[in-house]
Amino acid sequence: MHYVVRRITAEEWRELREITLEALRDSPGAFNLSYADTAAQPDGHWQRQAAAEAATGERATFTVRDETGAWVGIAGVEPVPDVPDTVCVRSVYVTPAHRGAAGPAADLMQAIIRHARDHSSAQWLTLGVNESNGRALAFYRRLGFEDTGKVIPYVRDPTEKVFILGYPGFRSGARTGTRQPSGSR
């Protein structure tokens, strides 16, 4: 199957809302947001979010579409306000029917990594993975993300851990073992 990965446009706020809600229904433990709170957001929230994700330099959301044009995946990247010099991959989701080795997840992540490199001066690219999400941990490690040694509590259930992974090849000289970011979202 052929997939198209590209940055969202401001006009695609309805699609952004739809796939975000799908992700929260399908994989609630993988995200910091709750379905109920997110579903309650008014149209204006989604319009503002899509506009920002489409136009802001360091912050962006990319989508994956299948051959029919249907959205089958999404991922974002943004600076981490309380961790200087760090951008964070967030909200990675691919619909169940498009997961696996032949799916678009790796291409989606490469687009996010390229965008972060091209539109940020940060030295670190990180992401957080809930300890119970072994499939995602394995996927990110296959892409080259490594453990930073940082662990934070999961926002929605502080008894669970979130492992912070870093991408050592993000910038030349930035290696997980040389300087580690103090956290991520």
Backbone hydrogen bonds, N-H to C=O, Kabsch-Sander energy under -0.5 kcal/mol:
donor,donor_aa,acceptor,acceptor_aa,energy
4,V,65,R,-2.2
6,R,63,T,-2.0
8,I,61,T,-2.4
12,E,9,T,-1.5
13,W,10,A,-0.6
16,L,12,E,-2.3
17,R,13,W,-2.4
18,E,14,R,-2.5
19,I,15,E,-2.7
20,T,16,L,-2.1
21,L,17,R,-2.5
22,E,18,E,-2.2
23,A,19,I,-2.5
24,L,20,T,-2.1
25,R,21,L,-2.0
26,D,22,E,-2.8
27,S,23,A,-2.9
30,A,27,S,-1.9
31,F,28,P,-1.0
38,T,34,S,-2.1
39,A,35,Y,-3.3
40,A,36,A,-1.3
41,Q,38,T,-1.4
45,H,42,P,-0.9
46,W,42,P,-1.2
47,Q,43,D,-2.5
48,R,44,G,-2.5
49,Q,45,H,-2.5
50,A,46,W,-2.7
51,A,47,Q,-2.1
52,A,48,R,-2.4
53,E,49,Q,-2.9
54,A,50,A,-1.7
55,A,51,A,-1.2
56,T,52,A,-2.6
60,A,77,V,-2.3
61,T,53,E,-1.0
62,F,75,A,-3.2
63,T,6,R,-3.0
64,V,73,G,-2.1
65,R,4,V,-2.4
66,D,70,A,-2.1
69,G,66,D,-1.7
72,V,64,V,-3.0
73,G,64,V,-1.1
74,I,93,Y,-2.7
75,A,62,F,-2.0
76,G,90,R,-3.1
77,V,60,A,-2.1
78,E,88,C,-1.8
80,V,86,T,-2.3
83,V,80,V,-1.8
86,T,83,V,-1.0
87,V,124,W,-2.8
88,C,78,E,-3.4
89,V,126,T,-3.0
90,R,76,G,-2.9
93,Y,74,I,-2.7
95,T,72,V,-2.7
98,H,95,T,-2.1
99,R,96,P,-1.4
103,G,100,G,-1.7
108,L,104,P,-2.5
109,M,105,A,-2.5
110,Q,106,A,-2.3
111,A,107,D,-2.0
112,I,108,L,-1.9
113,I,109,M,-2.7
114,R,110,Q,-2.7
115,H,111,A,-2.4
116,A,112,I,-2.6
117,R,113,I,-2.4
118,D,114,R,-2.7
119,H,115,H,-2.2
120,S,116,A,-0.7
123,Q,85,D,-1.1
124,W,85,D,-1.8
126,T,87,V,-2.4
127,L,165,L,-1.8
129,V,163,F,-2.4
131,E,161,K,-2.8
133,N,130,N,-2.3
134,G,132,S,-1.1
137,L,133,N,-2.2
138,A,134,G,-2.5
139,F,135,R,-2.2
140,Y,136,A,-2.8
141,R,137,L,-2.1
142,R,138,A,-2.1
143,L,139,F,-1.4
144,G,141,R,-1.2
145,F,140,Y,-2.4
146,E,166,G,-3.1
148,T,164,I,-2.1
152,I,162,V,-2.4
154,Y,157,D,-0.6
154,Y,160,E,-2.5
157,D,154,Y,-0.9
160,E,157,D,-2.9
162,V,152,I,-2.8
163,F,129,V,-2.9
164,I,150,K,-2.3
165,L,127,L,-2.9
165,L,163,F,-0.6
166,G,146,E,-3.1
167,Y,125,L,-2.2
170,F,167,Y,-2.0
174,A,171,R,-2.0
175,R,173,G,-0.9
178,T,175,R,-1.5
179,R,175,R,-1.4
